[in-house]
Every structure is written in structure tokens, then in C-alpha cells.
């Protein structure tokens, strides 16, 4: 009787284990990627800043980004009327939390800073180069001396 009971418990236990082998089952235990606050600043302040992940604001400000699975970096684009646009890359560093704490995400740099340069006047066109006039080469005279005063005959 004990043997039959042990086999029944083992069979039920193994049947329960087979349901854990499904990849879809484990994906339900994964938590959503964590959101991270990123501080956006610019010189001069008041520039429009937008991340390549979506959120944006007017500097200085802070936005919440959620880097998806496999995202290792994103770009913050700055724009302001009368200023040249700028882009700053931001690295996403995933930190393993270990057995007793959750995984976290670190952004580098944070705060993200951009210095916007004024749009200057268009550059002046270069002056065209004129070919230099060459002095004609002096031809030797009949007696073998070089006559510098007389132009060469062609």
C-alpha cells in the first residue's frame, strides 16, 4: 500500500513539473522593465528635449523612460529656435539585483546636458584664385649671352 501511495505522489509531482517547462509559463513571472528618471538640462535653458524612446519636455526637466529588453542606449535630441540642434547619446546599464533584490537600470550620463550653439551667418565664399603670370624665359642671344631686356619671340 505504501508503494502505491508513493507512486501516486511521484506521478502527480512529475505531472506538475512538466507544466513548468513551458517558456510561456516562466515569462509570466518576469517583471516589466523598470522605469528610470532621467534629468534633461541645456545651456541655454528652455530647449525642447526629446528622447528616442518617446518622452520629451522643455529643459530643465525630468522624464521617465522605460528601456525595453535589449536596449543598450538611446539618444536625447535638443532643439531651440536660433540654435543649432544637438544630440547626446545615453547608455543603459542593467544592474543584476542578485537573489534577494530586483534588477535595476542605470543611465549614463544622468543628468543629460547639452550646450546649444547659436546659428551663425553663412560662411563667406572663398575668393577665386587667379593664375600667376609667369615671366617669360629669357632666350640666349646669338653670342651665347642671355638678353634679359628683350622679350622672347614666338
MARDOVEX-324880 format. One record per residue: z, y, x of N, C-alpha, C in turn. Coordinates in pm, 1 decimal, decimal comma. Layout:
[site [Z; Y; X]; [Z; Y; X]; [Z; Y; X]]
...
//
This chain:
[site [0,0; -118,4; 80,9]; [0,0; 0,0; 0,0]; [0,0; 126,2; 86,2]]
[site [74,6; 119,7; 192,0]; [76,6; 234,3; 281,8]; [-60,4; 257,4; 342,9]]
[site [-123,6; 150,5; 373,8]; [-255,1; 160,6; 437,5]; [-354,6; 227,6; 341,9]]
[site [-355,0; 192,9; 216,0]; [-445,6; 251,9; 117,6]; [-414,6; 400,3; 98,7]]
[site [-285,6; 433,8; 96,7]; [-245,8; 573,4; 81,8]; [-291,0; 656,4; 202,9]]
[site [-275,4; 601,6; 324,0]; [-315,8; 671,3; 446,2]; [-466,9; 693,0; 449,1]]
[site [-543,7; 593,3; 401,7]; [-690,0; 606,7; 399,1]; [-733,1; 712,3; 297,5]]
[site [-662,7; 718,2; 184,3]; [-696,8; 817,7; 82,1]; [-669,6; 958,6; 133,9]]
[site [-556,4; 976,9; 199,8]; [-522,4; 1109,3; 255,9]; [-623,0; 1147,4; 364,2]]
[site [-659,8; 1053,2; 447,3]; [-757,6; 1079,4; 553,3]; [-892,5; 1115,7; 494,0]]
[site [-935,9; 1045,1; 391,2]; [-1064,7; 1072,9; 327,5]; [-1065,5; 1211,8; 265,5]]
[site [-958,1; 1249,1; 199,5]; [-950,6; 1382,0; 139,1]; [-949,2; 1489,4; 247,9]]
[site [-876,4; 1463,6; 354,1]; [-869,9; 1558,6; 466,2]; [-1005,6; 1577,9; 531,5]]
[site [-1078,8; 1469,9; 553,0]; [-1211,6; 1480,6; 614,0]; [-1310,5; 1548,4; 520,2]]
[site [-1299,8; 1524,8; 391,3]; [-1388,2; 1589,6; 295,1]; [-1364,1; 1740,2; 296,4]]
[site [-1238,6; 1781,0; 308,7]; [-1206,0; 1923,4; 315,5]; [-1258,5; 1986,6; 442,8]]
[site [-1257,0; 1914,0; 556,1]; [-1306,4; 1966,7; 682,2]; [-1456,7; 1988,1; 679,3]]
[site [-1529,0; 1904,5; 606,2]; [-1673,8; 1918,0; 604,2]; [-1716,6; 2049,1; 540,1]]
[site [-1635,3; 2103,8; 450,1]; [-1672,8; 2231,4; 388,5]; [-1655,0; 2346,6; 485,8]]
[site [-1577,9; 2332,3; 594,0]; [-1558,9; 2438,7; 692,6]; [-1674,7; 2448,5; 790,8]]
[site [-1761,7; 2349,0; 794,1]; [-1869,5; 2350,4; 891,7]; [-1983,2; 2443,5; 851,7]]
[site [-1983,9; 2489,1; 730,4]; [-2090,8; 2577,0; 683,9]; [-2077,1; 2714,8; 748,4]]
[site [-2185,6; 2769,2; 800,5]; [-2184,8; 2901,5; 861,8]; [-2153,9; 3010,0; 760,6]]
[site [-2196,5; 2992,6; 634,3]; [-2170,5; 3093,1; 531,7]; [-2021,9; 3102,9; 502,7]]
[site [-1950,5; 2993,4; 514,1]; [-1808,8; 2993,5; 484,0]; [-1733,4; 3080,9; 584,4]]
[site [-1767,8; 3067,4; 714,4]; [-1699,7; 3144,8; 816,5]; [-1737,8; 3292,5; 809,9]]
[site [-1859,0; 3322,6; 764,3]; [-1899,3; 3462,8; 757,8]; [-1816,4; 3540,0; 656,5]]
[site [-1759,2; 3472,5; 558,4]; [-1675,3; 3542,0; 461,0]; [-1540,7; 3582,9; 521,5]]
[site [-1500,4; 3519,7; 633,9]; [-1375,9; 3557,1; 699,9]; [-1393,1; 3677,9; 791,2]]
[site [-1516,0; 3711,1; 829,2]; [-1539,2; 3823,9; 918,2]; [-1511,1; 3953,6; 844,1]]
[site [-1446,7; 4044,2; 913,4]; [-1420,1; 4174,2; 851,7]; [-1540,3; 4265,8; 873,2]]
[site [-1549,1; 4365,9; 790,4]; [-1657,2; 4463,7; 803,8]; [-1639,5; 4537,8; 936,3]]
[site [-1749,9; 4584,3; 996,9]; [-1736,3; 4658,3; 1122,3]; [-1646,9; 4780,9; 1100,4]]
[site [-1558,5; 4810,3; 1196,0]; [-1466,7; 4922,5; 1177,7]; [-1537,9; 5057,4; 1187,1]]
[site [-1488,6; 5153,8; 1111,2]; [-1538,1; 5291,2; 1120,2]; [-1465,5; 5362,5; 1232,9]]
[site [-1536,2; 5453,6; 1298,1]; [-1478,9; 5527,7; 1409,3]; [-1506,3; 5676,1; 1387,5]]
[site [-1406,9; 5760,4; 1412,2]; [-1424,2; 5904,7; 1403,4]; [-1484,6; 5953,9; 1534,3]]
[site [-1586,2; 6038,8; 1523,7]; [-1645,8; 6099,9; 1642,3]; [-1643,9; 6251,3; 1622,5]]
[site [-1594,5; 6321,3; 1723,4]; [-1584,3; 6466,9; 1720,9]; [-1714,1; 6524,1; 1777,6]]
[site [-1779,1; 6615,3; 1702,4]; [-1905,0; 6676,7; 1744,7]; [-1880,5; 6824,5; 1771,1]]
[site [-1918,4; 6870,5; 1891,2]; [-1898,9; 7008,6; 1930,8]; [-2024,7; 7060,0; 1998,0]]
[site [-2042,0; 7193,7; 1994,1]; [-2158,7; 7253,1; 2060,0]; [-2123,9; 7391,9; 2111,0]]
[site [-2200,3; 7435,7; 2208,6]; [-2193,2; 7572,4; 2258,4]; [-2330,1; 7632,7; 2237,1]]
[site [-2347,4; 7731,6; 2154,2]; [-2251,7; 7798,9; 2067,5]; [-2218,3; 7712,7; 1946,5]]
[site [-2101,9; 7737,2; 1883,6]; [-2066,1; 7660,6; 1763,4]; [-2156,3; 7697,9; 1646,4]]
[site [-2161,7; 7611,9; 1545,8]; [-2242,1; 7636,9; 1427,0]; [-2374,8; 7563,9; 1425,8]]
[site [-2396,8; 7475,4; 1522,9]; [-2521,6; 7398,5; 1528,1]; [-2514,2; 7283,1; 1428,7]]
[site [-2629,1; 7241,1; 1380,2]; [-2637,9; 7124,8; 1291,8]; [-2643,5; 7000,8; 1381,7]]
[site [-2547,3; 6909,3; 1364,5]; [-2541,7; 6785,8; 1444,1]; [-2560,2; 6668,1; 1350,1]]
[site [-2647,5; 6574,0; 1387,6]; [-2672,4; 6456,3; 1304,0]; [-2681,3; 6334,1; 1395,0]]
[site [-2608,7; 6227,5; 1355,7]; [-2612,9; 6103,3; 1432,9]; [-2732,2; 6019,7; 1388,9]]
[site [-2779,8; 5934,5; 1477,1]; [-2889,8; 5844,5; 1441,4]; [-2841,5; 5735,0; 1345,3]]
[site [-2710,0; 5722,5; 1325,5]; [-2655,4; 5626,7; 1229,9]; [-2645,6; 5686,5; 1090,3]]
[site [-2674,7; 5817,7; 1076,7]; [-2677,2; 5879,0; 944,6]; [-2595,8; 6004,5; 926,6]]
[site [-2461,7; 6000,6; 941,4]; [-2382,7; 6118,2; 906,9]; [-2407,3; 6235,8; 1000,9]]
[site [-2387,8; 6356,2; 946,2]; [-2403,4; 6477,3; 1024,6]; [-2317,0; 6588,3; 968,0]]
[site [-2306,6; 6701,1; 1039,2]; [-2225,4; 6814,3; 995,6]; [-2259,2; 6935,9; 1081,4]]
[site [-2194,1; 7049,0; 1053,4]; [-2210,2; 7171,7; 1130,2]; [-2093,3; 7180,5; 1227,9]]
[site [-2123,5; 7199,8; 1355,7]; [-2020,3; 7196,9; 1460,4]; [-1930,3; 7318,6; 1455,1]]
[site [-1805,0; 7305,7; 1497,8]; [-1733,1; 7184,4; 1538,0]; [-1687,4; 7106,4; 1415,3]]
[site [-1699,0; 6976,3; 1422,2]; [-1664,8; 6892,1; 1308,2]; [-1639,5; 6749,0; 1355,6]]
[site [-1602,8; 6664,4; 1260,4]; [-1577,1; 6524,6; 1288,4]; [-1643,5; 6441,2; 1179,1]]
[site [-1711,9; 6332,8; 1218,3]; [-1775,0; 6243,3; 1121,5]; [-1729,1; 6100,7; 1148,6]]
[site [-1737,8; 6018,2; 1046,3]; [-1703,0; 5877,7; 1057,1]; [-1831,6; 5796,3; 1067,0]]
[site [-1844,5; 5717,4; 1173,9]; [-1962,3; 5631,9; 1191,9]; [-1918,3; 5486,4; 1191,7]]
[site [-2007,3; 5400,7; 1143,8]; [-1981,8; 5257,1; 1142,6]; [-2095,4; 5188,6; 1217,6]]
[site [-2077,1; 5163,7; 1348,2]; [-2181,9; 5094,4; 1422,4]; [-2192,0; 4949,9; 1376,2]]
[site [-2310,5; 4908,2; 1338,1]; [-2331,8; 4772,5; 1290,0]; [-2326,4; 4670,4; 1401,4]]
[site [-2346,4; 4547,3; 1363,5]; [-2347,2; 4435,5; 1458,1]; [-2464,9; 4453,1; 1554,6]]
[site [-2441,4; 4445,4; 1682,3]; [-2546,9; 4455,1; 1782,2]; [-2579,6; 4597,8; 1824,0]]
[site [-2516,4; 4699,4; 1765,7]; [-2542,7; 4837,9; 1805,0]; [-2461,3; 4867,9; 1930,6]]
[site [-2529,0; 4907,7; 2038,5]; [-2460,7; 4938,3; 2163,8]; [-2461,4; 5087,1; 2194,3]]
[site [-2546,1; 5164,3; 2125,0]; [-2548,8; 5308,3; 2145,1]; [-2618,6; 5374,4; 2027,6]]
[site [-2596,8; 5504,9; 2014,8]; [-2668,2; 5584,4; 1916,3]; [-2684,1; 5724,5; 1972,5]]
[site [-2760,0; 5808,3; 1903,8]; [-2793,2; 5941,6; 1953,8]; [-2740,9; 6046,3; 1856,9]]
[site [-2687,6; 6155,9; 1911,3]; [-2648,1; 6270,9; 1831,3]; [-2746,3; 6383,1; 1863,1]]
[site [-2819,1; 6430,3; 1760,3]; [-2917,8; 6536,8; 1776,6]; [-2858,5; 6667,5; 1726,8]]
[site [-2871,6; 6773,0; 1807,7]; [-2822,3; 6906,3; 1774,5]; [-2941,1; 6999,1; 1754,6]]
[site [-2931,8; 7087,2; 1654,0]; [-3036,3; 7186,8; 1632,1]; [-2972,6; 7314,1; 1579,2]]
[site [-3036,2; 7427,2; 1613,5]; [-2988,5; 7558,7; 1569,6]; [-3104,9; 7655,0; 1579,7]]
[site [-3124,1; 7741,4; 1480,2]; [-3234,3; 7837,6; 1487,6]; [-3222,3; 7925,7; 1612,5]]
[site [-3334,8; 7943,6; 1681,2]; [-3337,0; 8025,7; 1801,4]; [-3290,9; 7954,1; 1926,6]]
[site [-3256,4; 7827,8; 1915,1]; [-3209,0; 7749,6; 2030,6]; [-3294,0; 7624,5; 2046,4]]
[site [-3303,8; 7576,1; 2168,8]; [-3376,4; 7451,9; 2194,0]; [-3292,1; 7334,9; 2144,5]]
[site [-3352,8; 7236,6; 2076,2]; [-3275,1; 7120,7; 2030,8]; [-3225,8; 7038,4; 2149,9]]
[site [-3119,4; 6963,1; 2126,2]; [-3062,2; 6878,3; 2231,8]; [-3021,7; 6744,9; 2170,9]]
[site [-3022,0; 6641,6; 2251,2]; [-2979,3; 6508,2; 2209,4]; [-2881,5; 6452,2; 2310,5]]
[site [-2773,0; 6391,7; 2262,1]; [-2671,2; 6334,5; 2350,1]; [-2652,2; 6188,0; 2312,5]]
[site [-2673,9; 6094,1; 2407,9]; [-2650,4; 5952,2; 2378,1]; [-2501,0; 5920,4; 2377,8]]
[site [-2460,4; 5831,4; 2286,5]; [-2320,9; 5788,4; 2275,8]; [-2318,7; 5636,2; 2287,9]]
[site [-2236,9; 5584,0; 2377,9]; [-2224,0; 5439,5; 2396,8]; [-2116,1; 5383,8; 2305,4]]
[site [-2143,2; 5267,1; 2246,6]; [-2047,8; 5197,3; 2160,5]; [-1989,8; 5082,2; 2241,8]]
[site [-1857,9; 5086,4; 2262,1]; [-1790,2; 4983,4; 2340,6]; [-1700,4; 4905,1; 2245,4]]
[site [-1727,9; 4775,9; 2230,7]; [-1647,4; 4690,8; 2141,5]; [-1534,0; 4630,5; 2224,3]]
[site [-1410,5; 4649,5; 2176,4]; [-1291,7; 4602,0; 2246,0]; [-1235,4; 4484,1; 2167,4]]
[site [-1224,3; 4368,6; 2234,6]; [-1171,8; 4248,3; 2169,4]; [-1021,9; 4264,0; 2149,7]]
[site [-977,5; 4244,0; 2027,7]; [-836,7; 4262,2; 1994,3]; [-749,4; 4145,5; 2035,3]]
[site [-808,2; 4033,3; 2063,7]; [-729,3; 3916,9; 2101,1]; [-689,1; 3836,2; 1979,0]]
[site [-586,9; 3753,5; 1994,9]; [-548,4; 3661,4; 1889,4]; [-467,5; 3729,8; 1778,8]]
[site [-384,4; 3828,2; 1813,0]; [-292,5; 3884,0; 1714,5]; [-327,4; 4025,4; 1669,1]]
[site [-436,9; 4083,3; 1717,2]; [-475,2; 4217,4; 1671,7]; [-624,2; 4219,9; 1642,1]]
[site [-665,1; 4316,4; 1562,9]; [-804,9; 4326,9; 1521,3]; [-891,1; 4384,5; 1633,8]]
[site [-1019,7; 4351,1; 1629,5]; [-1113,7; 4409,4; 1724,3]; [-1128,3; 4557,9; 1693,3]]
[site [-1160,0; 4637,7; 1794,6]; [-1177,2; 4780,9; 1773,8]; [-1303,7; 4827,1; 1844,7]]
[site [-1341,8; 4950,8; 1814,0]; [-1461,6; 5009,1; 1871,7]; [-1423,0; 5140,2; 1938,0]]
[site [-1476,0; 5163,4; 2057,7]; [-1450,3; 5287,1; 2131,4]; [-1584,9; 5354,4; 2156,5]]
[site [-1590,1; 5486,4; 2142,0]; [-1713,1; 5562,3; 2165,7]; [-1697,9; 5643,3; 2292,8]]
[site [-1805,6; 5648,0; 2370,7]; [-1802,8; 5723,4; 2494,9]; [-1929,4; 5806,3; 2506,1]]
[site [-1931,1; 5935,8; 2513,2]; [-1817,3; 6026,3; 2516,5]; [-1767,5; 6055,6; 2375,7]]
[site [-1643,2; 6091,4; 2365,3]; [-1583,4; 6136,8; 2239,2]; [-1474,3; 6234,8; 2276,4]]
[site [-1490,9; 6363,3; 2257,1]; [-1587,9; 6433,4; 2173,4]; [-1725,3; 6442,0; 2239,0]]
[site [-1827,6; 6451,9; 2153,1]; [-1966,1; 6463,9; 2199,0]; [-1997,6; 6613,5; 2204,5]]
[site [-2036,0; 6661,8; 2323,1]; [-2056,7; 6804,9; 2345,5]; [-2201,6; 6830,6; 2387,8]]
[site [-2261,2; 6937,3; 2331,1]; [-2396,6; 6977,5; 2370,2]; [-2399,5; 7127,3; 2391,0]]
[site [-2473,1; 7171,6; 2491,8]; [-2492,9; 7313,5; 2516,3]; [-2637,4; 7346,0; 2482,4]]
[site [-2655,0; 7429,2; 2379,3]; [-2788,8; 7464,0; 2332,4]; [-2838,4; 7588,5; 2405,9]]
[site [-2957,8; 7578,7; 2464,0]; [-3017,5; 7687,6; 2540,9]; [-3105,6; 7772,2; 2449,6]]
[site [-3110,1; 7905,5; 2472,6]; [-3197,4; 7989,9; 2390,6]; [-3344,2; 7959,2; 2418,0]]
[site [-3424,2; 7980,9; 2314,5]; [-3568,5; 7964,0; 2331,2]; [-3619,6; 8091,3; 2396,8]]
[site [-3676,0; 8080,8; 2514,5]; [-3722,8; 8197,0; 2589,7]; [-3866,6; 8230,4; 2554,2]]
[site [-3917,6; 8341,6; 2608,9]; [-4057,3; 8375,5; 2585,6]; [-4146,6; 8271,3; 2652,0]]
[site [-4268,6; 8256,8; 2601,3]; [-4358,4; 8159,0; 2663,7]; [-4388,1; 8199,2; 2807,5]]
[site [-4410,5; 8103,9; 2895,0]; [-4438,4; 8137,4; 3035,2]; [-4570,2; 8211,5; 3048,5]]
[site [-4574,7; 8303,3; 3147,8]; [-4696,9; 8378,7; 3172,4]; [-4800,1; 8285,6; 3234,6]]
[site [-4926,4; 8303,7; 3195,5]; [-5029,0; 8218,6; 3257,1]; [-5046,3; 8255,3; 3404,3]]
[site [-5077,0; 8155,7; 3482,4]; [-5096,7; 8177,5; 3625,6]; [-5225,3; 8256,8; 3648,3]]
[site [-5221,3; 8343,8; 3750,1]; [-5339,9; 8421,9; 3783,8]; [-5444,3; 8328,3; 3843,6]]
[site [-5571,4; 8351,4; 3806,1]; [-5675,1; 8264,7; 3864,1]; [-5691,1; 8293,1; 4013,6]]
[site [-5715,7; 8189,5; 4086,4]; [-5734,8; 8202,4; 4231,7]; [-5879,2; 8241,9; 4259,0]]
[site [-5895,8; 8342,5; 4340,8]; [-6029,9; 8381,6; 4384,1]; [-6054,3; 8320,7; 4520,6]]
[site [-6173,0; 8269,4; 4539,5]; [-6200,8; 8212,7; 4671,9]; [-6204,4; 8323,5; 4777,0]]
[site [-6152,2; 8291,4; 4893,0]; [-6152,5; 8388,3; 5002,2]; [-6293,5; 8402,0; 5057,5]]
[site [-6324,5; 8524,2; 5094,3]; [-6454,9; 8545,2; 5158,3]; [-6445,9; 8502,1; 5302,5]]
[site [-6542,5; 8428,3; 5342,5]; [-6545,0; 8383,2; 5480,8]; [-6628,7; 8480,7; 5561,9]]
[site [-6580,5; 8505,3; 5680,9]; [-6660,1; 8587,6; 5771,6]; [-6772,5; 8500,6; 5824,2]]
[site [-6887,9; 8557,8; 5828,7]; [-6998,8; 8477,7; 5881,4]; [-6976,8; 8445,8; 6028,7]]
[site [-7017,5; 8329,7; 6068,4]; [-7003,7; 8287,2; 6207,6]; [-7105,0; 8362,3; 6291,9]]
[site [-7059,6; 8406,7; 6407,6]; [-7149,2; 8479,3; 6499,1]; [-7239,7; 8379,3; 6568,4]]
[site [-7366,1; 8414,3; 6576,1]; [-7462,0; 8326,0; 6642,4]; [-7482,5; 8372,8; 6786,3]]
[site [-7502,3; 8277,1; 6874,1]; [-7523,9; 8317,2; 7015,1]; [-7656,9; 8392,6; 7029,7]]
[site [-7654,8; 8489,6; 7115,4]; [-7776,8; 8566,5; 7144,7]; [-7866,4; 8484,2; 7235,7]]
[site [-7982,3; 8534,9; 7257,9]; [-8079,6; 8462,6; 7341,1]; [-8029,7; 8445,0; 7483,1]]
[site [-7947,9; 8538,9; 7531,2]; [-7899,5; 8527,3; 7668,5]; [-7773,5; 8441,2; 7678,7]]
[site [-7723,9; 8384,5; 7563,9]; [-7607,4; 8295,8; 7566,3]; [-7478,2; 8365,3; 7527,1]]
[site [-7478,6; 8497,4; 7516,4]; [-7356,5; 8566,2; 7475,9]; [-7351,8; 8572,4; 7323,0]]
[site [-7232,7; 8588,9; 7270,0]; [-7215,9; 8594,4; 7124,9]; [-7215,4; 8739,6; 7082,0]]
[site [-7301,0; 8773,1; 6987,6]; [-7309,3; 8909,7; 6937,6]; [-7223,0; 8917,4; 6811,3]]
[site [-7111,6; 8985,0; 6820,4]; [-7017,8; 8995,8; 6709,0]; [-7061,4; 9100,6; 6608,3]]
[site [-7135,7; 9202,7; 6650,6]; [-7170,2; 9313,4; 6561,7]; [-7284,3; 9278,6; 6469,1]]
[site [-7373,7; 9199,5; 6510,4]; [-7492,5; 9171,2; 6430,9]; [-7463,8; 9056,5; 6333,7]]
[site [-7494,4; 9075,4; 6204,3]; [-7475,6; 8966,1; 6110,3]; [-7577,2; 8854,9; 6135,5]]
[site [-7539,8; 8733,9; 6103,2]; [-7634,0; 8624,4; 6127,4]; [-7753,3; 8634,3; 6032,1]]
[site [-7861,2; 8588,4; 6077,1]; [-7982,7; 8590,8; 5995,7]; [-8000,4; 8455,4; 5929,1]]
[site [-8042,3; 8464,8; 5805,4]; [-8060,5; 8341,0; 5729,6]; [-8200,3; 8320,8; 5689,8]]
//
